[in-house]
Amino acid sequence: MFYREAGDFKTSYEADSQTFPIAFDRYRYWFVLAVAFLVIPFVINDYWANALLIPFLIYAIAAIGLNILTGYCGQVSLGTGAFMAVGAYACYKLMTAFPEINILLHILLSGVVTAVVGAAFGLPSLRIKGFYLAVATLAAQFFLVWLFNKVPWFYNNSASGQISAPERFVFDIAVTGPNTKAWAAYLVCLVFVTLSAIVARNLTRGSMGRRWMAIRDMDIAAEIIGVNPLKAKLSAFAVSSFFVGISGALFFAVYLGAVEVGEVFGINKSFLVLFMIIIGGLGSIFGAFAGAAFLVCLPVVLKVIGVDLFGWPPDLVAHFQLVIIGLLIMFFLIKEPHGLAQLWRVAKEKLRLWPFPY
């Protein structure tokens, strides 16, 4: 009975078109942000940070980026893992070449470098689309991983071929390196995911987002009404790669600390992020968060239930996880293409009309 618009009136166009026009939604999201910033850092421990919270925040940024490209602009990409690797290696080179610059600026610059690379690999989208574009981005995935493995300059001629994040500080607090506290790494990721969500939400609701969706729905008709396919598609690749690059830089510098490109940013990473937006919901910022939360929490829940509670072998639980993900992908693609985000919208609409029939 409390989820109503009664008495919630608007006096301007800006107020009527805001992201959360219903007051209850605004209060709820402000409450979530308050808990995330003011409560969780004081109660977090290493297990919850490394197993759930930090991976969720980083994957949410990557899912937002891929959702902009695939969900909003309709350009299929299977190279997300490679673009995350571009962000990671760009961050590593910047950290080692310019140690006096703040690590937060390095992460942002890594996103810029990835945006340039993503726009370059997005050029084939001007001539091909659908399955053929997916194959082209898949080729980018293998090419970039091969490049980072074979060119020693990217890993500073390290004998092991790995890259390791040097220790860096923000306000005299270590956010990379072995002395990083869980709450510090969590806050850095939380700041970036909050800013990424705000920027992505405003982009998708503005003129640029409308051009992306016009290209997604029918590119020929969009070109007829004045949408420039070159600018629309390349801007989608650049913006998407920017967010994916930031997630890759955070994954390397703040979360893992040391990576080897073939093991960490392989094709499985690309499919994982793609599954997140399929399950969470294409064309939805909330869907990126929902899909990331689901696929990050699923292995932990299955381990607790299968291994700890019932004593099943870990290999069996891992295969069972793949079966669940596959079944969910088929279910959402057939029954609900807009994923968990659409189920959430339907639940809110029913709540608005309750107890009256829907």
Secondary structure, DSSP 8 states (H G I E B T S, - for coil): -----TT---SSHHHHTSS--SHHHHHHHHHHHHHHHHTHHHH--HHHIIIIIHHHHHHHHHHHHHIIIIIIS----S-HHHHHHHHHHHHHHHHHH-TTS-HHHHHHHHHHHHHHHHHHHTGGGGT--THHHHHHHHHHHHHHHHHHHH-GGGGTT-SS--EE---EEETTEEEESTT--HHHHHHHHHHHHHHHHHHHHHHHHSHHHHHHHHHHH-HHHHHHTT--HHHHHHHHHHHHHHHHHHHHHHIIIIIISEE-HHHHSSHHHHHHHHHHHHHH-TT-HHHHHHHHHHHHHHHHHHIIIIIIIT---HHHHHHHHHHHHHHHHHHHHHT-TTHHHHHHHHHHHHHHHTTS--
